[in-house]
């Protein structure tokens, strides 16, 4: 570690918000220490260290003077759900305060490299889901279900709001129980327990035609599921209409896996 701080045997516990995380960074900087862990609520009961509760104070939740690249890496990495990502990002921010914005390019440093890996994991999933999201007509709007590993809805917002500016649409993250709703030019994030698929026969007919088109392009003698998964990871299949069995409502078959 290239900055002056000692590693404690204390875990910082915070409310799970991004502002709360930045307050953990502030506390670490003020105390000149690196905590043993940084724990959001879902991880706070799983550590064996002494704990220090970090309360959120908006005046302490700042990333001044660190540059755009550092801010983007921290905000994107924070959407990652890998265990320990909070401590990884805290150590990276501490490095950046010591070395300045150039620390984002210091990938030979283990803290900078670990933060870069978090950002890349989230960005890669966003790029893939932009390709594989399947919308259906549902109650006068477009609806889609996804099961991402990371909390990527905020990063999908810009792409789909620009591509579908005049459409009302909802993207439901079934893995984390949240949804992105775009309606009348406004965006909201909602807590949702389940997604109910559309039942309009016209929409179901379009889905059946899409599946027939997909099958018509398939050469059964050359089917290679392993190669297929290298291009479309299997964890995305449950939300793709063309990968569902022939049922009356292919979208319904996909959504039933959310329950």
N, C-alpha and C positions, 0 to 999 in steps of 0.2 A: 504494500500500500504506500503510495507516494505522498500522503498528507499526514499531518501530525494528529493522531487520535488513537486512543486505546480501545481495544475490544472488550466489552463488558460481558457479564453473564446475566444480563437483564434483557427481557423481551419487551419491546414497545407494543402496546395494544391500542388500536385506534378504531374509529367507527366504520372503516371500509371505504370512505369517500376519498376522492382525489385530493380535496382540500385537507382532509385528515392525514393523508399520507405526507403531504408537504409539511404539515406541522410536525410529523415525525422527523423529517429532514432538519427542520429548524431546531428541534430539541437536541438532535444529535450534534448539530453544529455548535449550539450554545454550550453544551456540556463537554464538547471536545471528546466525544466517545462514539463508538460504533456498537449498536446493540447486537445481542446474540441472534435475535430474530425480530422481525416486524410483522405483527399479526393482525389481520382484519378479523371481524367477529367470528367468522366460520373456522378460523384457525387458532383463536385465542385460547381455547381449552386443551390444545393438543401439545403444548410445549412443557418442558420440565424446568424452565428457568423461572427466576423471580420476574415479576411483571411490573411495568410502569404504565399507567393509563395516560395516554396522550389525548388531550381534549382539542377539538377543532377550534381554531381562532383564525378567521379570515385574514387578519393582518399578518399572520405568520405564513400563510399559504401562498408563497410567491417563488417564482423562478427568474428573478431579475438577473440581467447581465450575462446570461448563459448562452444566448444566441438561439436562432430558430431551429437549427439541427438538433441541439440538445433538448429543447422543449418538445419537439416532435418525437424524439426517441423515448422520452420519459412518458409522454401522454399516450403514445401508442403502446409502449411496453406495459403500461398500467392495465391495459385491457386484456393482457395475457392471464391465463388461469393456472399457469404452472406453479406448483408449491415453491415458496421462497422467493417469488419474483419481487416482493416488496423490499426485502433486504438487498437484493441485487440492484434495484433501482436506487435505493438510498445510497449505497456505496458508490454507484456511478455519479450521482449528483454531488456527493462529497468530493469525488475526484475532480469534477468539473469546476467546483468552487475553488479548488486548489490550483488547477492547471489552466482554467479558462475554457472557452468554447472549443479550443483545439483538442480537448480531451476526447471529443466525439470521434476523432480520427485515430486515436491511440489504441488501435485494436490489438497491439501487442500486450497491452495491460489487461489482466484478467477481468477487472471490473468493467472496463469499457467493452471488452469482447462479449461478456455475459449480457450486458444491456443491449448490445447490437443483436444478439441472438434472439432475445425476447421480441424486439421490434420486427425482426425478419419473420419470426413464426406467425405473428399476428398479420403482417402485411401479406404473406403468402396465402393464408387462409382467406383473406378478403379477396384477393385476386381470383382464387379458385371459385369462391361462391358467387362472385359476379357472373362467372360463366355458367354455373350450374343451377342457379335459382330458377324455379319454374312457377310462374304466376297462373292463377285461375280466376275466372270471373266469379265473384262471390258477393251477393247482396248489393249489386250496383257498383262494386269496386274490385280492385285486384287484390288477391291474397296469396301468400306463399308461406311455407313452413321450412325452417332450416334447423339443423342440429349442429351448430358449430362448437368447436372445442373452446374457443375464446369468445369474449364478449365484444363482438365486432360490429354490432348494429350502428354505433356512431360513425364508423368508417364506411359503411354501406350507404349512409344517408346522402352524401354528396353525389355519388354516381347515379343513384336511382331518382333523386329529385331533379337532377339535370336531364336525365333521359326521359323521365315521365312527368314533366312539370305540370301538365294539365290533368293528370290522372289522380284519383284517390287510390291509395294502395296501403296495404298492411303487410309487414314482414314479421312473422312470429318466430322468435328464437325459443324453440321448445326445450333446449338444453338448460336455459337459464330463466325461463318463465317471464320473458320480457318481449315487448313488441314495438316496432317502429311504425307509427301511423302518420301518413301524409294525406291531408285533406284540406281543401280550400287554400292551398298554398302554405299551410302551417304544418309543422312537424311536432309530434308529441311522442314520448316514450311511456309505455303502459306496462303495468304488471298484469300478466295473463296466466291462467291455469291451463287452458286448452284452446285449440283452434277447431272450429266446426266447419268442415268443408262445404262448398256450395253444392246445390242439388239441381241447378238449372239444366234442363235437358240439352239445350243448345251448347252449353259449356262442356257437358259430358260427351256430346258428339264430337266436339273439336278434340277432346282428349283421346277418344277412340281413334280418330283419323290420324292424330300424331303418332300414336302407338303403331298403327298399321304402316305408316310411312317408315318408322324406325325399323320395323321388322322386315319391310320390303328391301331395305338396304343391307340387311344382314345376310352374309353367306355362311350358312350353318356349318359347312364342311371346314370353314376357316375360323370358326369361333375360338377365341383365345381369351378366357376370362382373366388370366393373369396379366396379359398385355392391356386388356381393357381397364383393369384396376390401376395400371401405371399412369393412365391418362385421366381416369375418373375414379378417385379413391372410393372404395366400397362404402365407406361411412356416409357418403353423399347419396347413395342410391335410394334410400328409403324416402327421400323427398323429391325424387325425379319421376314424373309421370310415366316415361317410357320404360322405366325399370320395374314397374309394378306388374303383377299378374293380371290376366284378363278378367276383371270384375266389372260390375255395372258402373262403378265409380272408381277409376284408378286413383284419383286424388284422395278419395275417402280411405282407400287402402293405405296410402302413405300416412295420412294423418292419424289413423287409428294407433299407430306405433307411438304417438306422443303420449297417450294415456298411461 
